[in-house]
């Protein structure tokens, strides 16, 4: 603005400066509707009070449709090549391409051409949180985790390490939970919330949860110890703390033992893994495992 003399002598008025008026065409190219928006706004009537007009919705739907077609074609060409291989690994890759990879391509195309809708400041601020990018990246990383764990489980199964493959599923769930938690915090940070306050609250809450679930965590760590050290294995005939029987299952919470009376007992993994190497359990388990036939007869 600039103050210029008015019609009357000694009177001054405010007017938009000439320099600002000269900038209007350039500013309209940056913040206006654009050529496509100008044409559609004349064909489709506007509705007062809406931050997103009907003609903008038409452009938005068109962008989504075109982005989905491009993403579908790209992933379809790759899956067509993978279909020649009928292995389980190829099927997992196909699901990965049809799911998170296709969605990621769609989001990238959509975000790059979203400016064609000429969004208002409120709509731009809403999309500024990058919600679609956070969802797409999270899904993509979770898909990579699924591919890695399934591949590792297949290798362990081929090598005869079934106990190790059983531990991959809960470990993968923990990793996915951490990924989702990080994605939520990133999204809240983009929305303008303070993450430091949230982290402080989570720290206090995690301590309370850890104290409440102390036994469960102890049994889970005990299961990891049993899987890695393998003092006992599924199918072995053992004596454990006065109980004699066959190991049927080593779960995440307890180990199931079928006794000679054909009853199933659960021994917590925490108690089982905390027994010392020189205890009766360890010596007897090695003895019964090494001589199952003689043990069964006696």
PyMOL commands that set and color helices and strands:
alter all, ss='L'
color gray80, all
select helices_A, chain A and resi 18-31+34-43+54-82+88-112+114-117+121-127+131-158+162-191+195-212+214-229+269-274+280-290+292-297
alter helices_A, ss='H'
color red, helices_A
select strands_A, chain A and resi 2-5+12-15+237-240+243-250+254-259+264-268
alter strands_A, ss='S'
color yellow, strands_A
deselect
rebuild
show_as cartoon
